[in-house]
Amino acid sequence: MAHSAKPRAGAGQRNGGLGAATRMLPDVVAEPAVRVVTGRVGRVLAWLVVIASPLATVGGLVLLRSAAPANPAMPAAEGVHRDPRGWAEMYVRSWLSASRGDPAGLGAFYPDGMRSEREVGSQIPVATAAVSVVSPSPDAWSVVVAANLLTLQPDGSHPAKITCEQVSFVGDGSSYAATSLPTPVACPSTSAPPVLAYGQSAAPAGPIGQSVTGFLTAYLVGQGQLDRYVSPGTSIVPVSPTPYASIRLEDLRTRETFEPGQAARPLDGTQVRVLARARCFDATGQNTLADYPLTLTARSGRWELTRIDPVPLREPSGGGR
């Protein structure tokens, strides 16, 4: 028997948007057909979303780029600053060391084969240090180098003196050539000595002096526990290797004024700035003086080192405190 071609009302309502072709199919055929068509439509829509997403992203980036400044300010890369001050020190040392029999590597600095006429050992540079650098143009420098020089005297001695030599270079930062021989110039002058702000004398054998002596002995000689003499949280380690066999406190001055006996019973937190001069003896018995600006803080009735100050305190230029 032929089946009726009229679809069920429910199926027709569910798939009414699929056209007359599905209405002409039997129910058993129409249902799979609808699922196939629906699945294909879903896949097409999914692919459209996949394709559209990158396009939307690119479009958004283009809009953002067009809205951004044409030339945004970018931080400049930090360049390496070079100048020939170290090379100038080596040049001056080479020139001062050179003699008729030993060019001392002068050709590495001055390229025309210049040679010294001095006798071997007639002058010996002990140390050199650049004290000023001037660059009149990006590829030219003038450097003043101070040298500690031992110079032969008629009596055969070699007393030390400080001399300053000016040299000039041209180059590109990776290579240099000297344009002149080292030329003696005036060294920096010595200014008037400063007035230090340690106007009060303290007894080296007193409570402050005992703490300073104990600290310096542990710090320079390696005898005793350093932690015993420093404040909690203070980061100081002993000098290594130990440079001296013993020390003796020669002079002790303080910034603060103490009434008689007051330094022996300080309140916790009280600070005192001191300038200590120690005589330091090495293993051969030779001695050297050393000055230490220190800050001490009172804790539990004793003085402990808080820091080694970077520079001694100075009185203001007017002379007051």
C-alpha positions, 0 to 999 in steps of 0.5 A: 500500500502506498503511504500518504505523502502528507507529513505529520503536523509536528514535523512540518512545524519543526522544519517549516523553514526547510522548504517544500522539498522536505514536505514531500518526503515521508516522515522516515526520510524527512527526519534524517534529511533534516538532521543532515541539513541542520548539521551542514548548516551548523558546520558552515556557521562554525567555519564562518566563525573560525574564519571571521575571528582572525579577520576581526583580530587583524581588523582590531589591530589595524584600528588600534595601530591607526589610533596610536601615535605615528612615532611613539617615544621609545626609550633610547638604548643605553650606550657604553661610554668610553674614554681613553683615561686608562689607556692614557695612564698606560701611555704615561707609564710606558713613556716614563719607563722607556729608555734608550735600551728599552722602548717599554711598549711605547709603539702601542700608543705613539705610532711613529717609532718615538724612542726615549734617550734616558738611561735605564732605571733613571726614572721609575713610575710607581703608580699613575692615575688619571685626574682629569679628562676633557673631550673637545670633540667626540673623537678627541680627548685630553687627559691629565695623568698624575704619576708617582715617580722615582727619579735618579739623583746625582747621589744615587738616590731615587726620591719620590715625587708627584708629576702630572703629564698631559696627553691627547688622543684621537680615536673611535672608542675602540682604537686610539692614537696619541697625537702628542708625547706626554707633557708636564703640566701643573698638578692640582693644588693642595687646599687648606686643611679642613677643620674637623668636628671632633673638638673633645678629647677622650681617654684611650683607656676610658670606656669609649677608648676600650670599645674602640681598641677592642673593635680595631684589634678584632678588625685589624689583628683578628684577635677577639670576637668582632660581634662583641664590639658591634651593634646588632644588625651591623654588617662588618667583617674583619680585614682578611688577611689580617694586616697587623700583629697588634694595634695601640690607640694613640689618640681619641677625639669625640664630637659630643661633649660628656660630663665627667663619668657620663660616658661610663654610664650612657643611656641606651641609644646614645650615640657618639662620633669619634675620630680614632688614631691607631698605631698599627704594628706588623709582624716585623715591628714596623708601624703605620698610623691609621685614622678611623672615623667611627660612630658608636651607640650605647647598649646595655651600659657599653659602647658598640660600633654602629658604623665606620663613617665614610669621611670624618665630620667637618665643622661648618665653614662658619666655624660653628656647629 
